[in-house]
Amino acid sequence: MYNFASKFLTLLIDPFNVALLLAAGGLLCWRRRALALRLLAGSMFFFVVFACPETSLVLTRSLEDRYRDTDVARIPEAQAIIILGGTIHQPSQEHHASGLTESSDRLLLAYRLYRAGKAPLVICSGGNNPLLSDTQRPSEALSMSGLLEEWGIPAAAIEVEEASINTRENALFSYRLLSGRGIRKIILVTSAMHMPRAAGAFHKAGFEVVPAPADFRTGWGHRIRSSSGCRAQGAWTILKRLCTSGWDYGHIACVVGPRHVDNSY
């Protein structure tokens, strides 16, 4: 139920869907001309504002600036590195091997952290959401662990948590996996835009979190990094991250909290 509700609420707050609903409302109540014009104007506002590249840049910065990029050498040591899913194309009937995505920077950073000796254990966290993927195929966590092994991390240093299907469960199930061994201090690896939400969830679960953000979309010398052909897609996705940051762990501070968290160590 929670899984369905979270996906449904995400659809409701998508600016594209809001714009469509406003436009439909304007057409349906056309006889009330003043109200119809207001609804259509609101619809046009959403389309124009969220299709603007500057909107994507501002919204992205508002999330990424909270946890700045930090050199691996300056990140403190911890007991484990936890890398969250959403980083890889999984093997399918058409593709025999896994493939990298825009978010695969997370895997690269986790690899660099391990090679730098920042923690002796890497946890890959992420299962198959039954609403979005085939639950019969191997989990994303297994695909991530396989790629890390290809890169040279020993299998004995990698564990998988493959039951979680959202950020809240990433945190709770990882804590369940590690707490019995006294592992509390972790380096959390996820996308910079996702870090405010993820760090809050893992902190509430009981971890001491060392944030290690990856997959930065800004700061590379051009407007915003994205492979999407639709300019509005970036802004809509970012707005959903802002709006959904609070509900996974019942605390809204990551949305209205500090603009910048000092993770310079």
Secondary structure by P-SEA (a helix, b strand, c coil): caaaaaaaaaaaacaaaaaaaaaaaaaaaccaaaaaaaaaaaaaaaaaaaacaaaaaaaaaacccccccccccccccccbbbbbcccccccccccccccccccaaaaaaaaaaaaaccccbbbbbbcccccccccccccaaaaaaaaaaaacccccccccccccccaaaaaaaaaaaccccccccccccccccaaaaaaaaaaaaccccccccccccccccccccccccccaaaaaaaaaaaaaccccccccccccccccccccc
